[in-house]
Amino acid sequence: MPSTDGPTPRSACVPEALVQQVLSDFDAYARIRTNRDSLLTSARTGPREEEHAFSRLQDTITQLRNCLRSR
């Protein structure tokens, strides 16, 4: 599984890896969004975490699109 530490370098245009990263980023975003309104205060997340996760998802989708266009 690809690292979730940052965007995939442009030189590593592997659509399958980027698809896996999109799925991973989406799962993280969905978990954070679900926890936003959690009844348990220790599980709650704030708007910053949600924005960061959504931004990461958008970036990965953009990388995947660019990768597919370059083929």
C-alpha positions in Angstrom: 0.0 0.0 0.0 1.3 3.5 -0.9 2.5 5.8 1.9 -0.1 8.3 3.2 2.6 10.8 4.2 2.3 12.9 1.1 1.5 13.1 -2.6 2.9 10.6 -5.0 5.8 12.0 -7.0 5.0 12.8 -10.6 7.7 10.4 -11.8 5.9 7.5 -10.2 2.8 7.6 -12.4 1.3 4.2 -11.5 -2.5 4.4 -12.0 -3.1 1.4 -9.8 -1.2 2.9 -6.9 -2.9 6.2 -7.3 -6.3 4.5 -7.3 -5.4 2.7 -4.1 -4.3 6.1 -2.6 -7.6 7.7 -3.6 -9.5 4.9 -1.9 -7.3 5.3 1.2 -7.7 9.1 1.3 -11.5 8.8 0.8 -11.7 6.3 3.7 -9.7 8.7 5.9 -12.0 11.6 4.9 -15.1 9.6 5.5 -13.9 8.5 9.0 -13.0 12.1 9.9 -16.3 13.4 8.7 -18.2 10.8 10.6 -16.3 11.6 13.8 -17.1 15.3 13.4 -20.5 14.9 15.1 -19.5 12.1 17.4 -21.2 11.9 20.8 -17.9 11.0 22.3 -15.8 14.1 22.8 -12.6 12.2 22.6 -13.5 10.9 19.1 -14.6 14.3 17.7 -12.6 15.9 14.9 -12.6 19.5 14.0 -13.0 21.4 10.8 -9.2 21.6 10.2 -8.8 17.9 10.2 -11.8 17.6 7.8 -10.4 20.3 5.5 -7.0 18.7 5.5 -8.4 15.2 4.6 -10.5 16.6 1.8 -7.6 18.6 0.4 -5.5 15.5 0.4 -8.2 13.6 -1.4 -8.5 16.3 -4.0 -4.7 16.4 -4.6 -4.6 12.6 -5.1 -7.5 12.7 -7.5 -5.7 15.4 -9.5 -2.5 13.3 -9.6 -4.5 10.3 -10.9 -6.2 12.4 -13.6 -2.8 13.9 -14.6 -1.3 10.4 -14.7 -4.0 9.1 -16.9 -3.8 12.0 -19.3 -0.1 11.6 -19.7 -0.5 8.0 -21.0 
